[in-house]
Amino acid sequence: MTTSAALRLEEVTRANFEAAIGIRVRPDQDTAVEPVVTSLAEAYLHPGVAWPRLIVDGDRPVGFLMAFFDIDWYEDGSVRRSGLWRLNIAAGEQGRGYGRFAVESVAEEVRRRGGKECWVTWHPGPDGPEGFYLGLGFRPDGETSEGQTVGVLDLG
């Protein structure tokens, strides 16, 4: 697990765009998470809601996350949620605490913006990230979204 003081999130800019889209998960995870370039395109389509960030350790890009803030969850104005939309940790960088750092960073940003819960979805199944999210305190809320399990972390 990393404890580097140089671990940080960076806004995706022209200067680090190529590094961001170069982040690749393990081949067995390709079906569980969209590539970074897709997330960046979606961020462009959802300004003010999507929050894409490159995860950097020192001068080394190790992952990518995209959070969402105050999204109209059911697209009818009844429920607004914030949380983690995407998490891509580079294949060679997994198991070093970068995913935990990413989730904790998103939870802190949700909290900073006044949120009391942090939401996430994940692909179910033995090769999915359920154990990772459950280990960080998320609990399934009984919902699914586009075939994915919906989980919530209480930030109270």
Contacts in CASP RR format, 6 or more apart in sequence:
PFRMAT RR
TARGET T0000
AUTHOR 0000-0000-0000
METHOD contacts of the structure
MODEL  1
MTTSAALRLEEVTRANFEAAIGIRVRPDQDTAVEPVVTSLAEAYLHPGVA
WPRLIVDGDRPVGFLMAFFDIDWYEDGSVRRSGLWRLNIAAGEQGRGYGR
FAVESVAEEVRRRGGKECWVTWHPGPDGPEGFYLGLGFRPDGETSEGQTV
GVLDLG
1 95 0 8 1.000
1 96 0 8 1.000
1 97 0 8 1.000
1 100 0 8 1.000
2 57 0 8 1.000
2 96 0 8 1.000
2 97 0 8 1.000
2 98 0 8 1.000
2 101 0 8 1.000
4 57 0 8 1.000
4 58 0 8 1.000
6 56 0 8 1.000
6 57 0 8 1.000
6 58 0 8 1.000
7 55 0 8 1.000
7 56 0 8 1.000
7 57 0 8 1.000
7 58 0 8 1.000
7 98 0 8 1.000
7 101 0 8 1.000
8 55 0 8 1.000
8 56 0 8 1.000
8 58 0 8 1.000
9 53 0 8 1.000
9 54 0 8 1.000
9 55 0 8 1.000
9 56 0 8 1.000
9 65 0 8 1.000
9 102 0 8 1.000
9 105 0 8 1.000
10 16 0 8 1.000
10 53 0 8 1.000
10 54 0 8 1.000
10 56 0 8 1.000
11 52 0 8 1.000
11 53 0 8 1.000
11 54 0 8 1.000
12 20 0 8 1.000
12 40 0 8 1.000
12 52 0 8 1.000
12 53 0 8 1.000
12 54 0 8 1.000
12 64 0 8 1.000
16 54 0 8 1.000
16 61 0 8 1.000
17 40 0 8 1.000
19 54 0 8 1.000
19 61 0 8 1.000
20 36 0 8 1.000
20 40 0 8 1.000
20 52 0 8 1.000
20 54 0 8 1.000
20 61 0 8 1.000
20 64 0 8 1.000
21 35 0 8 1.000
21 36 0 8 1.000
21 37 0 8 1.000
21 40 0 8 1.000
22 36 0 8 1.000
22 61 0 8 1.000
23 36 0 8 1.000
23 54 0 8 1.000
23 61 0 8 1.000
23 62 0 8 1.000
23 63 0 8 1.000
23 64 0 8 1.000
23 88 0 8 1.000
23 89 0 8 1.000
23 90 0 8 1.000
24 35 0 8 1.000
24 88 0 8 1.000
24 90 0 8 1.000
24 91 0 8 1.000
25 32 0 8 1.000
25 33 0 8 1.000
25 88 0 8 1.000
25 89 0 8 1.000
25 90 0 8 1.000
25 91 0 8 1.000
25 94 0 8 1.000
26 91 0 8 1.000
26 94 0 8 1.000
27 91 0 8 1.000
28 127 0 8 1.000
29 127 0 8 1.000
29 128 0 8 1.000
31 123 0 8 1.000
32 122 0 8 1.000
32 123 0 8 1.000
32 127 0 8 1.000
32 128 0 8 1.000
32 129 0 8 1.000
33 86 0 8 1.000
33 87 0 8 1.000
33 88 0 8 1.000
34 42 0 8 1.000
34 86 0 8 1.000
35 88 0 8 1.000
36 64 0 8 1.000
36 88 0 8 1.000
39 50 0 8 1.000
39 52 0 8 1.000
39 64 0 8 1.000
39 66 0 8 1.000
39 85 0 8 1.000
39 86 0 8 1.000
39 88 0 8 1.000
40 52 0 8 1.000
42 50 0 8 1.000
42 66 0 8 1.000
43 50 0 8 1.000
43 51 0 8 1.000
43 52 0 8 1.000
43 66 0 8 1.000
46 68 0 8 1.000
46 71 0 8 1.000
48 69 0 8 1.000
49 68 0 8 1.000
49 69 0 8 1.000
49 70 0 8 1.000
49 71 0 8 1.000
50 66 0 8 1.000
50 67 0 8 1.000
50 68 0 8 1.000
50 85 0 8 1.000
51 66 0 8 1.000
51 67 0 8 1.000
51 68 0 8 1.000
51 69 0 8 1.000
51 109 0 8 1.000
52 64 0 8 1.000
52 65 0 8 1.000
52 66 0 8 1.000
53 64 0 8 1.000
53 65 0 8 1.000
53 66 0 8 1.000
53 67 0 8 1.000
53 105 0 8 1.000
54 61 0 8 1.000
54 63 0 8 1.000
54 64 0 8 1.000
55 61 0 8 1.000
55 62 0 8 1.000
55 63 0 8 1.000
55 64 0 8 1.000
55 65 0 8 1.000
55 89 0 8 1.000
55 98 0 8 1.000
55 99 0 8 1.000
55 101 0 8 1.000
55 102 0 8 1.000
56 62 0 8 1.000
57 93 0 8 1.000
57 98 0 8 1.000
61 90 0 8 1.000
62 89 0 8 1.000
62 90 0 8 1.000
62 93 0 8 1.000
62 96 0 8 1.000
62 98 0 8 1.000
63 88 0 8 1.000
63 89 0 8 1.000
63 90 0 8 1.000
63 93 0 8 1.000
63 98 0 8 1.000
63 102 0 8 1.000
64 86 0 8 1.000
64 87 0 8 1.000
64 88 0 8 1.000
65 84 0 8 1.000
65 86 0 8 1.000
65 87 0 8 1.000
65 88 0 8 1.000
65 102 0 8 1.000
65 105 0 8 1.000
65 106 0 8 1.000
66 84 0 8 1.000
66 85 0 8 1.000
66 86 0 8 1.000
67 82 0 8 1.000
67 83 0 8 1.000
67 84 0 8 1.000
67 85 0 8 1.000
67 106 0 8 1.000
67 109 0 8 1.000
67 110 0 8 1.000
68 81 0 8 1.000
68 82 0 8 1.000
68 83 0 8 1.000
68 84 0 8 1.000
68 85 0 8 1.000
69 82 0 8 1.000
69 83 0 8 1.000
69 109 0 8 1.000
69 110 0 8 1.000
69 113 0 8 1.000
70 80 0 8 1.000
70 81 0 8 1.000
70 82 0 8 1.000
70 113 0 8 1.000
71 80 0 8 1.000
71 81 0 8 1.000
71 82 0 8 1.000
72 79 0 8 1.000
72 80 0 8 1.000
73 79 0 8 1.000
73 80 0 8 1.000
73 81 0 8 1.000
81 117 0 8 1.000
81 119 0 8 1.000
82 110 0 8 1.000
82 113 0 8 1.000
82 115 0 8 1.000
82 117 0 8 1.000
82 118 0 8 1.000
82 119 0 8 1.000
83 106 0 8 1.000
83 107 0 8 1.000
83 110 0 8 1.000
83 118 0 8 1.000
83 119 0 8 1.000
83 120 0 8 1.000
84 102 0 8 1.000
84 103 0 8 1.000
84 106 0 8 1.000
84 118 0 8 1.000
84 119 0 8 1.000
84 120 0 8 1.000
87 99 0 8 1.000
87 102 0 8 1.000
87 103 0 8 1.000
87 129 0 8 1.000
89 95 0 8 1.000
89 98 0 8 1.000
89 99 0 8 1.000
89 102 0 8 1.000
99 132 0 8 1.000
100 136 0 8 1.000
103 118 0 8 1.000
103 120 0 8 1.000
103 133 0 8 1.000
103 136 0 8 1.000
104 136 0 8 1.000
106 118 0 8 1.000
107 118 0 8 1.000
107 153 0 8 1.000
107 155 0 8 1.000
110 117 0 8 1.000
110 118 0 8 1.000
110 155 0 8 1.000
111 155 0 8 1.000
115 155 0 8 1.000
116 154 0 8 1.000
116 155 0 8 1.000
116 156 0 8 1.000
117 152 0 8 1.000
117 153 0 8 1.000
117 154 0 8 1.000
117 155 0 8 1.000
118 138 0 8 1.000
118 152 0 8 1.000
118 153 0 8 1.000
118 155 0 8 1.000
119 150 0 8 1.000
119 151 0 8 1.000
119 152 0 8 1.000
119 153 0 8 1.000
120 133 0 8 1.000
120 138 0 8 1.000
120 150 0 8 1.000
120 151 0 8 1.000
120 152 0 8 1.000
120 153 0 8 1.000
121 145 0 8 1.000
121 146 0 8 1.000
121 148 0 8 1.000
121 149 0 8 1.000
121 150 0 8 1.000
121 151 0 8 1.000
122 128 0 8 1.000
122 129 0 8 1.000
122 130 0 8 1.000
122 133 0 8 1.000
122 148 0 8 1.000
122 149 0 8 1.000
122 151 0 8 1.000
123 129 0 8 1.000
123 147 0 8 1.000
123 148 0 8 1.000
123 149 0 8 1.000
124 130 0 8 1.000
124 147 0 8 1.000
124 148 0 8 1.000
124 149 0 8 1.000
130 149 0 8 1.000
133 151 0 8 1.000
136 153 0 8 1.000
137 153 0 8 1.000
138 151 0 8 1.000
138 152 0 8 1.000
138 153 0 8 1.000
139 151 0 8 1.000
139 152 0 8 1.000
139 153 0 8 1.000
140 149 0 8 1.000
140 150 0 8 1.000
140 151 0 8 1.000
141 150 0 8 1.000
141 151 0 8 1.000
141 152 0 8 1.000
142 149 0 8 1.000
142 150 0 8 1.000
143 150 0 8 1.000
143 151 0 8 1.000
144 150 0 8 1.000
END
